[in-house]
Amino acid sequence: MKKFALLAAALFSVAPVLSAQTGTLTFVNGGSVTDGHYYVGNYHATLDGSPITINCVDFFHEVNNGDVWTVNETSLLGDLSNTRLAGNSNALDLYKQAAFLTGQYAGKSNTDIANIQHAIWSLFGGVVDPNVNNAAAQSWISFAQTNFDTSNFNYADYRILTDTRVRDGITADNLTKQEFLTTTPEPTSVALLGTGLFGLVPMIRRRRKS
């Protein structure tokens, strides 16, 4: 019975990945792609100790390797009141467009990745570096605006990670960290994991009897 209790505990420990409202984010590094001035594309971090890929939507704040802070974890399709765009009537569309653009990184050249990143920053009011191909960045914005709501892109998998101090009114100074998008495991994957774990219970019981 003790083994079963441990097994159940292991299963239910997966639940916070999907439902936690806050977490501890540790910034690992900005990845390996730069545009000569900034790191672009996928960044690396841990959330409550688990490795995740994150994408920056916030040009105006900074983060350094090893920084640790508490974030609100907001479903992209949920209540956006704890995000930096809270109160913006276009918030949902902007976060969707940014998520859609992060989905375009795979297989792209470093130049394309840089242009996509600057397109994301531009959506959120970020200043595009004068050395960046602004026309190319704008073409990615147009692509996102045309296709983000007509594609089969799964926005339900996305979370917005926002410094918790933003909700305390600190939104425009250097005390708060950058805002990021990340994806969460699909509920079906967690369900399959649970099915597999519970499937081990009869085996444990039979082994104990023998």
FENNOR-V611577 format. One record per residue. SS is DSSP state (@ for helix, = for strand, . for the rest). PSI is psi in whole degrees, 0 to 359 (999 if undefined). D_CENTER is the distance of its C-alpha to the mean C-alpha in Angstrom with 2 decimals. Layout:
BEGIN
ss->SS psi->PSI d_center->D_CENTER
ss->SS psi->PSI d_center->D_CENTER
END
This chain:
BEGIN
ss->. psi->326 d_center->38.43
ss->@ psi->320 d_center->36.71
ss->@ psi->321 d_center->34.82
ss->@ psi->320 d_center->33.70
ss->@ psi->319 d_center->32.44
ss->@ psi->322 d_center->30.39
ss->@ psi->317 d_center->28.98
ss->@ psi->319 d_center->28.04
ss->@ psi->321 d_center->26.36
ss->@ psi->321 d_center->24.25
ss->@ psi->310 d_center->23.23
ss->@ psi->347 d_center->22.36
ss->. psi->344 d_center->20.34
ss->. psi->332 d_center->17.63
ss->@ psi->318 d_center->17.48
ss->@ psi->336 d_center->15.52
ss->@ psi->327 d_center->12.41
ss->@ psi->332 d_center->12.59
ss->@ psi->347 d_center->14.41
ss->. psi->138 d_center->13.85
ss->. psi->336 d_center->13.58
ss->= psi->160 d_center->13.20
ss->= psi->169 d_center->12.40
ss->= psi->117 d_center->13.31
ss->= psi->128 d_center->10.94
ss->= psi->121 d_center->12.95
ss->= psi->121 d_center->12.39
ss->= psi->301 d_center->14.15
ss->= psi->170 d_center->14.61
ss->. psi->16 d_center->13.85
ss->. psi->204 d_center->14.66
ss->. psi->359 d_center->17.98
ss->. psi->129 d_center->18.02
ss->= psi->163 d_center->19.52
ss->. psi->15 d_center->21.43
ss->. psi->341 d_center->24.09
ss->. psi->323 d_center->22.79
ss->. psi->154 d_center->19.04
ss->= psi->139 d_center->16.46
ss->. psi->164 d_center->14.56
ss->. psi->213 d_center->12.18
ss->. psi->131 d_center->9.95
ss->= psi->170 d_center->9.91
ss->= psi->140 d_center->10.33
ss->= psi->176 d_center->9.96
ss->= psi->144 d_center->10.93
ss->= psi->113 d_center->10.03
ss->. psi->37 d_center->13.51
ss->. psi->350 d_center->14.82
ss->= psi->131 d_center->12.80
ss->= psi->136 d_center->11.46
ss->= psi->159 d_center->7.86
ss->= psi->134 d_center->6.77
ss->= psi->156 d_center->4.76
ss->= psi->131 d_center->6.20
ss->= psi->131 d_center->8.52
ss->. psi->3 d_center->9.88
ss->. psi->106 d_center->12.48
ss->. psi->335 d_center->15.64
ss->. psi->352 d_center->17.83
ss->. psi->167 d_center->16.66
ss->. psi->160 d_center->16.70
ss->. psi->146 d_center->15.40
ss->. psi->154 d_center->17.43
ss->. psi->131 d_center->17.24
ss->. psi->351 d_center->17.75
ss->. psi->141 d_center->16.71
ss->= psi->131 d_center->15.84
ss->= psi->168 d_center->15.05
ss->= psi->134 d_center->14.25
ss->= psi->149 d_center->11.33
ss->= psi->132 d_center->11.40
ss->= psi->107 d_center->8.86
ss->= psi->126 d_center->9.51
ss->= psi->135 d_center->9.55
ss->. psi->330 d_center->9.41
ss->. psi->12 d_center->12.96
ss->. psi->204 d_center->14.03
ss->. psi->119 d_center->15.74
ss->. psi->16 d_center->14.21
ss->. psi->342 d_center->16.80
ss->. psi->12 d_center->14.69
ss->. psi->170 d_center->12.65
ss->. psi->337 d_center->14.27
ss->. psi->17 d_center->15.54
ss->. psi->131 d_center->17.26
ss->. psi->348 d_center->20.63
ss->. psi->122 d_center->19.92
ss->. psi->339 d_center->21.38
ss->. psi->9 d_center->19.22
ss->@ psi->311 d_center->15.85
ss->@ psi->314 d_center->14.85
ss->@ psi->320 d_center->16.06
ss->@ psi->316 d_center->14.44
ss->@ psi->323 d_center->10.84
ss->@ psi->316 d_center->11.94
ss->@ psi->320 d_center->13.53
ss->@ psi->315 d_center->10.69
ss->@ psi->316 d_center->8.60
ss->@ psi->318 d_center->12.04
ss->@ psi->323 d_center->12.61
ss->@ psi->333 d_center->9.74
ss->. psi->355 d_center->11.47
ss->. psi->355 d_center->14.62
ss->. psi->323 d_center->14.17
ss->. psi->128 d_center->15.71
ss->. psi->1 d_center->19.38
ss->. psi->156 d_center->19.56
ss->. psi->164 d_center->21.69
ss->@ psi->325 d_center->20.61
ss->@ psi->315 d_center->22.25
ss->@ psi->319 d_center->20.29
ss->@ psi->318 d_center->16.95
ss->@ psi->317 d_center->18.24
ss->@ psi->322 d_center->19.34
ss->@ psi->316 d_center->16.12
ss->@ psi->316 d_center->14.30
ss->@ psi->330 d_center->17.21
ss->@ psi->317 d_center->17.08
ss->@ psi->312 d_center->13.58
ss->@ psi->323 d_center->14.97
ss->@ psi->324 d_center->18.12
ss->@ psi->327 d_center->16.66
ss->. psi->18 d_center->15.76
ss->. psi->9 d_center->19.19
ss->. psi->151 d_center->18.58
ss->. psi->120 d_center->21.75
ss->. psi->129 d_center->21.97
ss->. psi->135 d_center->23.93
ss->. psi->341 d_center->27.48
ss->. psi->353 d_center->27.47
ss->. psi->149 d_center->24.68
ss->. psi->93 d_center->25.91
ss->@ psi->325 d_center->25.25
ss->@ psi->320 d_center->26.72
ss->@ psi->319 d_center->24.33
ss->@ psi->317 d_center->21.28
ss->@ psi->327 d_center->22.92
ss->@ psi->326 d_center->23.52
ss->@ psi->323 d_center->19.82
ss->@ psi->314 d_center->19.40
ss->@ psi->320 d_center->22.36
ss->@ psi->317 d_center->21.05
ss->@ psi->316 d_center->17.85
ss->@ psi->329 d_center->20.04
ss->@ psi->326 d_center->22.48
ss->@ psi->346 d_center->20.38
ss->. psi->328 d_center->17.13
ss->. psi->3 d_center->19.10
ss->. psi->357 d_center->21.58
ss->. psi->175 d_center->19.51
ss->. psi->26 d_center->18.55
ss->. psi->135 d_center->14.82
ss->. psi->89 d_center->13.09
ss->@ psi->339 d_center->10.97
ss->@ psi->341 d_center->11.46
ss->@ psi->351 d_center->8.96
ss->= psi->143 d_center->5.95
ss->= psi->151 d_center->5.06
ss->= psi->128 d_center->5.63
ss->= psi->110 d_center->6.40
ss->= psi->132 d_center->9.96
ss->= psi->129 d_center->12.94
ss->@ psi->338 d_center->15.29
ss->@ psi->345 d_center->18.17
ss->@ psi->322 d_center->17.15
ss->@ psi->346 d_center->18.58
ss->@ psi->12 d_center->21.72
ss->. psi->359 d_center->22.43
ss->. psi->94 d_center->21.35
ss->. psi->347 d_center->19.36
ss->. psi->26 d_center->21.08
ss->. psi->180 d_center->22.15
ss->. psi->3 d_center->21.22
ss->. psi->336 d_center->20.92
ss->. psi->156 d_center->17.29
ss->. psi->168 d_center->14.33
ss->. psi->157 d_center->11.95
ss->. psi->143 d_center->9.12
ss->= psi->159 d_center->5.61
ss->= psi->145 d_center->2.93
ss->= psi->170 d_center->1.11
ss->= psi->157 d_center->4.73
ss->. psi->152 d_center->7.53
ss->. psi->142 d_center->11.10
ss->. psi->139 d_center->13.38
ss->@ psi->327 d_center->15.96
ss->@ psi->325 d_center->18.66
ss->@ psi->319 d_center->17.65
ss->@ psi->322 d_center->17.95
ss->@ psi->318 d_center->21.16
ss->@ psi->321 d_center->22.56
ss->@ psi->317 d_center->21.92
ss->@ psi->318 d_center->23.80
ss->@ psi->318 d_center->26.55
ss->@ psi->319 d_center->27.03
ss->@ psi->315 d_center->27.28
ss->@ psi->334 d_center->29.73
ss->@ psi->341 d_center->31.61
ss->. psi->343 d_center->32.50
ss->@ psi->311 d_center->34.35
ss->@ psi->323 d_center->37.60
ss->@ psi->319 d_center->37.69
ss->@ psi->317 d_center->37.46
ss->@ psi->317 d_center->40.17
ss->@ psi->321 d_center->42.42
ss->@ psi->323 d_center->42.15
ss->@ psi->321 d_center->43.14
ss->@ psi->323 d_center->46.17
ss->. psi->999 d_center->47.36
END
